[in-house]
């Protein structure tokens, strides 16, 4: 299952992406809790979640 949105015009920092309240830099808005909760749910169920940025779309895929 893949979800995509236009969001910002550049890729997110993937090594911090699923950390709670992480920010790319101090002047930007953080990720909050949502992505860390999704990651935890995926881990519990043995699912794989991935992120990619292409054609100005942020996409998250969950493989069951």
C-alpha positions as CSV (number, residue, x, y, z in Angstrom):
1,X,0.0,0.0,0.0
2,X,1.4,3.4,-1.0
3,X,0.4,6.9,0.2
4,X,1.7,10.0,-1.6
5,X,1.5,13.7,-1.1
6,X,3.1,16.9,-2.5
7,X,4.3,18.3,0.8
8,X,7.5,20.3,0.7
9,X,9.7,20.6,-2.5
10,X,12.6,18.5,-1.3
11,X,13.1,15.0,0.1
12,X,12.8,14.4,3.9
13,X,15.9,13.3,5.9
14,X,15.4,9.6,5.8
15,X,17.7,8.7,8.8
16,X,15.5,10.8,11.2
17,X,12.2,10.3,9.4
18,X,10.6,7.9,12.0
19,X,12.0,9.5,15.1
20,X,9.6,11.3,17.4
21,X,9.5,15.1,16.8
22,X,12.6,15.0,14.6
23,X,13.6,18.0,12.5
24,X,15.8,18.3,9.4
25,X,17.1,21.6,11.0
26,X,16.1,23.8,13.9
27,X,14.2,26.3,11.7
28,X,11.9,23.8,10.2
29,X,8.7,22.2,11.4
30,X,9.2,18.7,12.9
31,X,7.6,15.4,12.1
32,X,5.6,15.0,15.3
33,X,4.5,11.6,16.4
34,X,2.6,10.2,13.4
35,X,5.4,8.6,11.5
36,X,7.0,7.1,14.6
37,X,3.6,5.5,15.6
38,X,3.2,4.1,12.0
39,X,6.8,2.7,12.2
40,X,6.1,1.0,15.6
41,X,2.9,-0.6,14.3
42,X,4.7,-1.8,11.2
43,X,7.5,-3.3,13.4
44,X,5.1,-5.1,15.7
45,X,3.3,-6.7,12.8
46,X,6.5,-7.5,10.8
47,X,5.6,-5.1,8.0
48,X,8.1,-3.1,6.1
49,X,7.7,0.7,5.6
50,X,9.7,2.8,3.2
51,X,9.9,6.4,2.0
52,X,10.9,7.8,-1.3
53,X,10.7,11.2,-3.0
54,X,10.1,11.4,-6.8
55,X,8.6,14.0,-9.1
56,X,7.9,16.3,-6.1
57,X,5.8,13.5,-4.4
58,X,6.6,12.1,-0.9
59,X,5.6,8.5,-0.9
60,X,5.4,6.0,1.9
61,X,4.9,2.3,1.1
62,X,3.9,-0.4,3.6
63,X,4.6,-4.0,2.5
64,X,2.5,-6.6,4.4
